Amino acid sequence: MVNPTHIYPPSTEPGPFNLNRYARVGLHERRDGTFVNAAPAAPLPVSDNLSNAAIADGLVDGTKFIYKFGFNPDINGAEETVCENGGIYVYPTTAARMYVNSTSVNDTAGGTGVRSIRIFGLDANYNEVSEDFLMTGRVQTLTANAYIRVYRSYALTAGSLGTAAGTTYIANGAGLDGSFIPTGNILANLGTDNQTQLALWTVPAGYTFYLSQVDFTAAVSLANTYLTTKLRVREFGGVFRTLFINVLQSGTYVTDLTIPIALPEKTDIECRAFSSGNNNPVSASFSGIYILN
């Protein structure tokens, strides 16, 4: 808290509408319950909840927003992760440089398809890392960074096609089959959307994630057929458990959490589903803010 008996001078720190974004002096309570004095030479950041746009613009110190979404076109009776590759997503156990390739020779740095992509993930210490990668067509090429998680990628530039000529894959392991699809563990593919569809994410090191919304959408054409949808979480060193479960047929189910659920650093979060029928498409998303501890 801030000392209520003290008159605080206006802050000169930049911020939305030039409003005070820092406690200049006074007593401030940390998250661990201890107290520390603030001073004009060492102002303490305080929450700037003027609008969600301030967080999105990076104007709130130590606070970031994440919106993760994914799509699985073919959910059947066995539980699957809501992602473009289907099945249960397999996470790397150690950080490694990833292999990137396309199924088309035209997805190259000078080709008619996608020329470059941006990759987002976490390094060996679970810190956020990203890189811009020049495409090399059907030839598997290693990323510059080593990743223990890859959670998003999208196309940056393209040639005359204005989009991908083939499917771009990011895999943990070398090797291609006859269709130039990786034989190693596929972490992501950009599909036809120039964007990964991964309804999963891992909380970076040093942050706490506050889950505020979960969304599932399904389209079931047969009567008496339904889908069971889940949000599953796994804290570091633990096992996956179900944090949220819902049954739906056709339509959208949105859960807005009035009080967010706090999840610690290095927690894996993913959306899953299974169906009482076959060949059912499902989309899912979740969102919230993550704050530096």
Contacts in CASP RR format, 6 or more apart in sequence:
PFRMAT RR
TARGET T0000
AUTHOR 0000-0000-0000
METHOD contacts of the structure
MODEL  1
MVNPTHIYPPSTEPGPFNLNRYARVGLHERRDGTFVNAAPAAPLPVSDNL
SNAAIADGLVDGTKFIYKFGFNPDINGAEETVCENGGIYVYPTTAARMYV
NSTSVNDTAGGTGVRSIRIFGLDANYNEVSEDFLMTGRVQTLTANAYIRV
YRSYALTAGSLGTAAGTTYIANGAGLDGSFIPTGNILANLGTDNQTQLAL
WTVPAGYTFYLSQVDFTAAVSLANTYLTTKLRVREFGGVFRTLFINVLQS
GTYVTDLTIPIALPEKTDIECRAFSSGNNNPVSASFSGIYILN
1 27 0 8 1.000
1 28 0 8 1.000
1 29 0 8 1.000
2 8 0 8 1.000
2 23 0 8 1.000
2 26 0 8 1.000
2 27 0 8 1.000
2 28 0 8 1.000
2 38 0 8 1.000
3 25 0 8 1.000
3 26 0 8 1.000
3 27 0 8 1.000
6 25 0 8 1.000
6 26 0 8 1.000
8 20 0 8 1.000
8 23 0 8 1.000
8 24 0 8 1.000
8 25 0 8 1.000
8 26 0 8 1.000
9 24 0 8 1.000
9 40 0 8 1.000
10 20 0 8 1.000
11 20 0 8 1.000
11 21 0 8 1.000
11 22 0 8 1.000
11 24 0 8 1.000
11 43 0 8 1.000
13 20 0 8 1.000
13 21 0 8 1.000
13 22 0 8 1.000
13 43 0 8 1.000
14 21 0 8 1.000
15 21 0 8 1.000
15 48 0 8 1.000
15 59 0 8 1.000
16 48 0 8 1.000
16 50 0 8 1.000
16 51 0 8 1.000
16 54 0 8 1.000
16 59 0 8 1.000
17 50 0 8 1.000
19 48 0 8 1.000
19 50 0 8 1.000
21 45 0 8 1.000
21 46 0 8 1.000
21 48 0 8 1.000
21 59 0 8 1.000
21 61 0 8 1.000
22 43 0 8 1.000
22 44 0 8 1.000
22 45 0 8 1.000
22 46 0 8 1.000
23 38 0 8 1.000
23 43 0 8 1.000
23 44 0 8 1.000
23 46 0 8 1.000
24 38 0 8 1.000
24 39 0 8 1.000
24 40 0 8 1.000
24 43 0 8 1.000
25 37 0 8 1.000
25 38 0 8 1.000
25 39 0 8 1.000
25 40 0 8 1.000
26 37 0 8 1.000
26 38 0 8 1.000
27 35 0 8 1.000
27 36 0 8 1.000
27 37 0 8 1.000
27 38 0 8 1.000
28 35 0 8 1.000
28 36 0 8 1.000
28 37 0 8 1.000
28 38 0 8 1.000
28 44 0 8 1.000
28 46 0 8 1.000
29 35 0 8 1.000
30 36 0 8 1.000
31 293 0 8 1.000
36 44 0 8 1.000
38 44 0 8 1.000
45 61 0 8 1.000
45 62 0 8 1.000
47 60 0 8 1.000
47 63 0 8 1.000
48 54 0 8 1.000
48 59 0 8 1.000
48 60 0 8 1.000
48 61 0 8 1.000
49 60 0 8 1.000
52 65 0 8 1.000
54 60 0 8 1.000
55 63 0 8 1.000
55 64 0 8 1.000
55 65 0 8 1.000
55 289 0 8 1.000
56 65 0 8 1.000
58 64 0 8 1.000
61 292 0 8 1.000
62 291 0 8 1.000
62 292 0 8 1.000
63 289 0 8 1.000
63 290 0 8 1.000
63 291 0 8 1.000
63 292 0 8 1.000
64 207 0 8 1.000
64 289 0 8 1.000
64 290 0 8 1.000
64 291 0 8 1.000
65 287 0 8 1.000
65 288 0 8 1.000
65 289 0 8 1.000
65 290 0 8 1.000
66 201 0 8 1.000
66 209 0 8 1.000
66 287 0 8 1.000
66 288 0 8 1.000
66 289 0 8 1.000
66 290 0 8 1.000
67 285 0 8 1.000
67 286 0 8 1.000
67 287 0 8 1.000
67 288 0 8 1.000
68 151 0 8 1.000
68 152 0 8 1.000
68 198 0 8 1.000
68 199 0 8 1.000
68 200 0 8 1.000
68 201 0 8 1.000
68 269 0 8 1.000
68 285 0 8 1.000
68 286 0 8 1.000
68 287 0 8 1.000
69 197 0 8 1.000
69 199 0 8 1.000
69 283 0 8 1.000
69 284 0 8 1.000
69 285 0 8 1.000
70 82 0 8 1.000
70 83 0 8 1.000
70 84 0 8 1.000
70 197 0 8 1.000
70 198 0 8 1.000
70 199 0 8 1.000
70 271 0 8 1.000
70 283 0 8 1.000
70 284 0 8 1.000
70 285 0 8 1.000
71 82 0 8 1.000
71 83 0 8 1.000
71 84 0 8 1.000
71 197 0 8 1.000
71 199 0 8 1.000
71 281 0 8 1.000
71 282 0 8 1.000
71 283 0 8 1.000
71 284 0 8 1.000
72 80 0 8 1.000
72 81 0 8 1.000
72 82 0 8 1.000
72 83 0 8 1.000
72 84 0 8 1.000
72 86 0 8 1.000
72 197 0 8 1.000
72 273 0 8 1.000
72 281 0 8 1.000
72 282 0 8 1.000
72 283 0 8 1.000
73 84 0 8 1.000
73 281 0 8 1.000
74 86 0 8 1.000
74 279 0 8 1.000
74 280 0 8 1.000
74 281 0 8 1.000
75 218 0 8 1.000
75 227 0 8 1.000
75 273 0 8 1.000
75 274 0 8 1.000
75 275 0 8 1.000
75 279 0 8 1.000
75 280 0 8 1.000
75 281 0 8 1.000
75 282 0 8 1.000
76 274 0 8 1.000
76 275 0 8 1.000
76 277 0 8 1.000
76 278 0 8 1.000
76 279 0 8 1.000
76 280 0 8 1.000
77 274 0 8 1.000
77 275 0 8 1.000
77 276 0 8 1.000
77 277 0 8 1.000
77 278 0 8 1.000
78 87 0 8 1.000
78 274 0 8 1.000
79 88 0 8 1.000
79 230 0 8 1.000
79 272 0 8 1.000
79 273 0 8 1.000
79 274 0 8 1.000
80 86 0 8 1.000
80 87 0 8 1.000
80 88 0 8 1.000
80 272 0 8 1.000
80 273 0 8 1.000
80 274 0 8 1.000
81 87 0 8 1.000
81 88 0 8 1.000
81 89 0 8 1.000
81 199 0 8 1.000
81 200 0 8 1.000
81 270 0 8 1.000
81 271 0 8 1.000
81 272 0 8 1.000
82 199 0 8 1.000
82 200 0 8 1.000
82 270 0 8 1.000
82 271 0 8 1.000
82 272 0 8 1.000
82 273 0 8 1.000
82 282 0 8 1.000
82 283 0 8 1.000
82 284 0 8 1.000
83 89 0 8 1.000
83 197 0 8 1.000
83 198 0 8 1.000
83 199 0 8 1.000
83 200 0 8 1.000
84 188 0 8 1.000
84 189 0 8 1.000
84 191 0 8 1.000
84 196 0 8 1.000
84 197 0 8 1.000
84 198 0 8 1.000
85 186 0 8 1.000
85 188 0 8 1.000
85 189 0 8 1.000
88 272 0 8 1.000
89 198 0 8 1.000
89 200 0 8 1.000
89 270 0 8 1.000
90 185 0 8 1.000
91 149 0 8 1.000
91 202 0 8 1.000
91 268 0 8 1.000
92 147 0 8 1.000
92 148 0 8 1.000
92 149 0 8 1.000
92 172 0 8 1.000
92 185 0 8 1.000
92 187 0 8 1.000
93 148 0 8 1.000
94 124 0 8 1.000
94 148 0 8 1.000
95 123 0 8 1.000
95 124 0 8 1.000
95 146 0 8 1.000
95 147 0 8 1.000
95 148 0 8 1.000
96 146 0 8 1.000
96 147 0 8 1.000
96 148 0 8 1.000
96 172 0 8 1.000
96 173 0 8 1.000
97 142 0 8 1.000
97 143 0 8 1.000
97 144 0 8 1.000
97 145 0 8 1.000
97 146 0 8 1.000
97 147 0 8 1.000
98 119 0 8 1.000
98 142 0 8 1.000
98 143 0 8 1.000
98 147 0 8 1.000
98 150 0 8 1.000
98 170 0 8 1.000
98 171 0 8 1.000
98 172 0 8 1.000
98 173 0 8 1.000
98 187 0 8 1.000
99 140 0 8 1.000
99 141 0 8 1.000
99 142 0 8 1.000
99 143 0 8 1.000
99 170 0 8 1.000
99 171 0 8 1.000
99 172 0 8 1.000
99 173 0 8 1.000
99 174 0 8 1.000
99 175 0 8 1.000
99 182 0 8 1.000
99 184 0 8 1.000
100 117 0 8 1.000
100 119 0 8 1.000
100 133 0 8 1.000
100 135 0 8 1.000
100 136 0 8 1.000
100 140 0 8 1.000
100 141 0 8 1.000
100 142 0 8 1.000
100 143 0 8 1.000
100 168 0 8 1.000
100 169 0 8 1.000
100 170 0 8 1.000
100 171 0 8 1.000
101 136 0 8 1.000
101 137 0 8 1.000
101 138 0 8 1.000
101 139 0 8 1.000
101 140 0 8 1.000
101 141 0 8 1.000
101 168 0 8 1.000
101 169 0 8 1.000
101 171 0 8 1.000
101 176 0 8 1.000
101 180 0 8 1.000
101 182 0 8 1.000
102 114 0 8 1.000
102 135 0 8 1.000
102 137 0 8 1.000
102 138 0 8 1.000
102 164 0 8 1.000
102 165 0 8 1.000
102 166 0 8 1.000
102 167 0 8 1.000
102 168 0 8 1.000
102 169 0 8 1.000
102 180 0 8 1.000
103 138 0 8 1.000
103 166 0 8 1.000
103 167 0 8 1.000
103 169 0 8 1.000
103 179 0 8 1.000
103 180 0 8 1.000
103 181 0 8 1.000
104 113 0 8 1.000
104 137 0 8 1.000
104 138 0 8 1.000
104 164 0 8 1.000
104 165 0 8 1.000
104 166 0 8 1.000
104 167 0 8 1.000
105 137 0 8 1.000
105 138 0 8 1.000
105 165 0 8 1.000
106 112 0 8 1.000
106 113 0 8 1.000
106 137 0 8 1.000
106 161 0 8 1.000
106 165 0 8 1.000
106 166 0 8 1.000
107 113 0 8 1.000
107 114 0 8 1.000
107 115 0 8 1.000
107 135 0 8 1.000
107 137 0 8 1.000
107 164 0 8 1.000
107 165 0 8 1.000
107 166 0 8 1.000
107 168 0 8 1.000
108 115 0 8 1.000
108 135 0 8 1.000
108 136 0 8 1.000
108 137 0 8 1.000
109 115 0 8 1.000
109 116 0 8 1.000
109 134 0 8 1.000
109 135 0 8 1.000
109 136 0 8 1.000
110 159 0 8 1.000
111 159 0 8 1.000
112 159 0 8 1.000
112 160 0 8 1.000
112 161 0 8 1.000
112 165 0 8 1.000
113 158 0 8 1.000
113 159 0 8 1.000
113 160 0 8 1.000
113 161 0 8 1.000
113 162 0 8 1.000
113 163 0 8 1.000
113 164 0 8 1.000
113 165 0 8 1.000
113 166 0 8 1.000
114 135 0 8 1.000
114 155 0 8 1.000
114 157 0 8 1.000
114 158 0 8 1.000
114 159 0 8 1.000
114 163 0 8 1.000
114 164 0 8 1.000
114 165 0 8 1.000
114 166 0 8 1.000
114 168 0 8 1.000
114 190 0 8 1.000
114 194 0 8 1.000
115 134 0 8 1.000
115 135 0 8 1.000
115 156 0 8 1.000
115 157 0 8 1.000
115 158 0 8 1.000
115 159 0 8 1.000
116 132 0 8 1.000
116 133 0 8 1.000
116 134 0 8 1.000
116 135 0 8 1.000
116 155 0 8 1.000
116 156 0 8 1.000
116 157 0 8 1.000
117 132 0 8 1.000
117 133 0 8 1.000
117 135 0 8 1.000
117 153 0 8 1.000
117 154 0 8 1.000
117 155 0 8 1.000
117 156 0 8 1.000
117 168 0 8 1.000
117 190 0 8 1.000
118 130 0 8 1.000
118 131 0 8 1.000
118 132 0 8 1.000
118 133 0 8 1.000
118 153 0 8 1.000
118 154 0 8 1.000
118 156 0 8 1.000
119 130 0 8 1.000
119 131 0 8 1.000
119 132 0 8 1.000
119 133 0 8 1.000
119 143 0 8 1.000
119 145 0 8 1.000
119 147 0 8 1.000
119 150 0 8 1.000
119 152 0 8 1.000
119 153 0 8 1.000
119 170 0 8 1.000
120 128 0 8 1.000
120 129 0 8 1.000
120 130 0 8 1.000
120 150 0 8 1.000
120 151 0 8 1.000
120 152 0 8 1.000
120 153 0 8 1.000
121 128 0 8 1.000
121 129 0 8 1.000
121 130 0 8 1.000
121 147 0 8 1.000
121 149 0 8 1.000
121 150 0 8 1.000
121 151 0 8 1.000
121 152 0 8 1.000
122 128 0 8 1.000
122 129 0 8 1.000
122 147 0 8 1.000
122 148 0 8 1.000
122 149 0 8 1.000
122 151 0 8 1.000
122 202 0 8 1.000
122 204 0 8 1.000
122 205 0 8 1.000
123 129 0 8 1.000
123 145 0 8 1.000
123 146 0 8 1.000
123 147 0 8 1.000
123 148 0 8 1.000
124 146 0 8 1.000
124 148 0 8 1.000
125 205 0 8 1.000
126 148 0 8 1.000
126 149 0 8 1.000
126 202 0 8 1.000
126 204 0 8 1.000
126 205 0 8 1.000
126 265 0 8 1.000
126 266 0 8 1.000
127 204 0 8 1.000
127 205 0 8 1.000
128 204 0 8 1.000
129 145 0 8 1.000
129 147 0 8 1.000
130 145 0 8 1.000
131 143 0 8 1.000
131 144 0 8 1.000
131 145 0 8 1.000
132 156 0 8 1.000
133 141 0 8 1.000
133 143 0 8 1.000
133 144 0 8 1.000
135 168 0 8 1.000
138 176 0 8 1.000
138 180 0 8 1.000
140 171 0 8 1.000
140 174 0 8 1.000
140 175 0 8 1.000
140 176 0 8 1.000
140 182 0 8 1.000
143 170 0 8 1.000
147 187 0 8 1.000
149 202 0 8 1.000
150 170 0 8 1.000
150 187 0 8 1.000
150 188 0 8 1.000
151 198 0 8 1.000
151 200 0 8 1.000
151 201 0 8 1.000
151 202 0 8 1.000
152 188 0 8 1.000
152 196 0 8 1.000
152 198 0 8 1.000
153 168 0 8 1.000
153 170 0 8 1.000
153 188 0 8 1.000
153 190 0 8 1.000
153 195 0 8 1.000
153 196 0 8 1.000
154 190 0 8 1.000
154 194 0 8 1.000
154 195 0 8 1.000
154 196 0 8 1.000
155 163 0 8 1.000
155 164 0 8 1.000
155 168 0 8 1.000
155 190 0 8 1.000
155 194 0 8 1.000
155 195 0 8 1.000
158 164 0 8 1.000
158 194 0 8 1.000
163 192 0 8 1.000
163 194 0 8 1.000
164 190 0 8 1.000
164 191 0 8 1.000
164 192 0 8 1.000
164 194 0 8 1.000
167 181 0 8 1.000
167 189 0 8 1.000
167 190 0 8 1.000
167 191 0 8 1.000
167 192 0 8 1.000
168 189 0 8 1.000
168 190 0 8 1.000
168 191 0 8 1.000
169 181 0 8 1.000
169 182 0 8 1.000
169 186 0 8 1.000
169 188 0 8 1.000
169 189 0 8 1.000
170 186 0 8 1.000
170 187 0 8 1.000
170 188 0 8 1.000
170 189 0 8 1.000
171 182 0 8 1.000
171 184 0 8 1.000
171 185 0 8 1.000
171 186 0 8 1.000
171 187 0 8 1.000
172 184 0 8 1.000
172 185 0 8 1.000
172 187 0 8 1.000
173 182 0 8 1.000
173 184 0 8 1.000
173 185 0 8 1.000
174 184 0 8 1.000
175 182 0 8 1.000
175 183 0 8 1.000
175 184 0 8 1.000
176 182 0 8 1.000
176 183 0 8 1.000
177 183 0 8 1.000
188 196 0 8 1.000
188 198 0 8 1.000
189 196 0 8 1.000
190 196 0 8 1.000
191 197 0 8 1.000
199 270 0 8 1.000
199 271 0 8 1.000
199 283 0 8 1.000
199 284 0 8 1.000
199 285 0 8 1.000
199 286 0 8 1.000
200 268 0 8 1.000
200 269 0 8 1.000
200 270 0 8 1.000
200 271 0 8 1.000
201 268 0 8 1.000
201 269 0 8 1.000
201 270 0 8 1.000
201 286 0 8 1.000
202 266 0 8 1.000
202 267 0 8 1.000
202 268 0 8 1.000
202 269 0 8 1.000
203 209 0 8 1.000
203 263 0 8 1.000
203 264 0 8 1.000
203 265 0 8 1.000
203 266 0 8 1.000
203 267 0 8 1.000
203 269 0 8 1.000
203 290 0 8 1.000
204 265 0 8 1.000
204 266 0 8 1.000
204 290 0 8 1.000
205 265 0 8 1.000
205 266 0 8 1.000
206 265 0 8 1.000
206 292 0 8 1.000
206 293 0 8 1.000
207 265 0 8 1.000
207 290 0 8 1.000
207 291 0 8 1.000
207 292 0 8 1.000
207 293 0 8 1.000
208 262 0 8 1.000
208 263 0 8 1.000
208 264 0 8 1.000
208 265 0 8 1.000
208 290 0 8 1.000
208 291 0 8 1.000
208 293 0 8 1.000
209 262 0 8 1.000
209 263 0 8 1.000
209 264 0 8 1.000
209 267 0 8 1.000
209 269 0 8 1.000
209 288 0 8 1.000
209 289 0 8 1.000
209 290 0 8 1.000
210 260 0 8 1.000
210 261 0 8 1.000
210 262 0 8 1.000
210 263 0 8 1.000
210 288 0 8 1.000
210 289 0 8 1.000
210 290 0 8 1.000
210 291 0 8 1.000
211 243 0 8 1.000
211 257 0 8 1.000
211 260 0 8 1.000
211 261 0 8 1.000
211 262 0 8 1.000
211 263 0 8 1.000
211 269 0 8 1.000
211 286 0 8 1.000
211 287 0 8 1.000
211 288 0 8 1.000
212 256 0 8 1.000
212 257 0 8 1.000
212 260 0 8 1.000
212 287 0 8 1.000
212 288 0 8 1.000
212 289 0 8 1.000
213 254 0 8 1.000
213 255 0 8 1.000
213 256 0 8 1.000
213 257 0 8 1.000
213 285 0 8 1.000
213 286 0 8 1.000
213 287 0 8 1.000
213 288 0 8 1.000
214 231 0 8 1.000
214 244 0 8 1.000
214 254 0 8 1.000
214 255 0 8 1.000
214 257 0 8 1.000
214 271 0 8 1.000
214 284 0 8 1.000
214 285 0 8 1.000
214 286 0 8 1.000
215 252 0 8 1.000
215 253 0 8 1.000
215 254 0 8 1.000
215 255 0 8 1.000
215 284 0 8 1.000
215 285 0 8 1.000
215 286 0 8 1.000
216 227 0 8 1.000
216 229 0 8 1.000
216 246 0 8 1.000
216 248 0 8 1.000
216 252 0 8 1.000
216 253 0 8 1.000
216 271 0 8 1.000
216 273 0 8 1.000
216 282 0 8 1.000
216 283 0 8 1.000
216 284 0 8 1.000
217 251 0 8 1.000
217 252 0 8 1.000
217 253 0 8 1.000
217 282 0 8 1.000
217 283 0 8 1.000
217 284 0 8 1.000
218 227 0 8 1.000
218 229 0 8 1.000
218 248 0 8 1.000
218 249 0 8 1.000
218 250 0 8 1.000
218 251 0 8 1.000
218 273 0 8 1.000
218 280 0 8 1.000
218 281 0 8 1.000
218 282 0 8 1.000
218 283 0 8 1.000
219 250 0 8 1.000
219 251 0 8 1.000
219 280 0 8 1.000
219 281 0 8 1.000
220 226 0 8 1.000
220 227 0 8 1.000
220 249 0 8 1.000
220 250 0 8 1.000
220 275 0 8 1.000
220 277 0 8 1.000
220 280 0 8 1.000
221 250 0 8 1.000
222 277 0 8 1.000
224 276 0 8 1.000
225 249 0 8 1.000
225 275 0 8 1.000
225 276 0 8 1.000
225 277 0 8 1.000
225 280 0 8 1.000
226 247 0 8 1.000
226 248 0 8 1.000
226 249 0 8 1.000
226 275 0 8 1.000
226 276 0 8 1.000
227 247 0 8 1.000
227 248 0 8 1.000
227 249 0 8 1.000
227 273 0 8 1.000
227 274 0 8 1.000
227 275 0 8 1.000
227 276 0 8 1.000
227 280 0 8 1.000
227 282 0 8 1.000
228 245 0 8 1.000
228 246 0 8 1.000
228 247 0 8 1.000
228 273 0 8 1.000
228 274 0 8 1.000
228 275 0 8 1.000
229 245 0 8 1.000
229 246 0 8 1.000
229 247 0 8 1.000
229 248 0 8 1.000
229 253 0 8 1.000
229 271 0 8 1.000
229 272 0 8 1.000
229 273 0 8 1.000
229 282 0 8 1.000
229 284 0 8 1.000
230 242 0 8 1.000
230 244 0 8 1.000
230 245 0 8 1.000
230 246 0 8 1.000
230 271 0 8 1.000
230 272 0 8 1.000
230 273 0 8 1.000
231 242 0 8 1.000
231 243 0 8 1.000
231 244 0 8 1.000
231 245 0 8 1.000
231 269 0 8 1.000
231 270 0 8 1.000
231 271 0 8 1.000
231 272 0 8 1.000
231 286 0 8 1.000
232 240 0 8 1.000
232 241 0 8 1.000
232 242 0 8 1.000
232 243 0 8 1.000
232 269 0 8 1.000
232 270 0 8 1.000
232 271 0 8 1.000
232 272 0 8 1.000
233 240 0 8 1.000
233 241 0 8 1.000
233 243 0 8 1.000
233 263 0 8 1.000
233 267 0 8 1.000
233 268 0 8 1.000
233 269 0 8 1.000
234 240 0 8 1.000
234 241 0 8 1.000
234 267 0 8 1.000
234 268 0 8 1.000
235 263 0 8 1.000
235 264 0 8 1.000
235 266 0 8 1.000
235 267 0 8 1.000
236 264 0 8 1.000
236 265 0 8 1.000
236 266 0 8 1.000
236 267 0 8 1.000
240 268 0 8 1.000
240 270 0 8 1.000
243 261 0 8 1.000
244 255 0 8 1.000
246 253 0 8 1.000
246 255 0 8 1.000
260 288 0 8 1.000
260 289 0 8 1.000
263 269 0 8 1.000
265 293 0 8 1.000
269 286 0 8 1.000
271 284 0 8 1.000
271 285 0 8 1.000
271 286 0 8 1.000
273 282 0 8 1.000
273 284 0 8 1.000
END
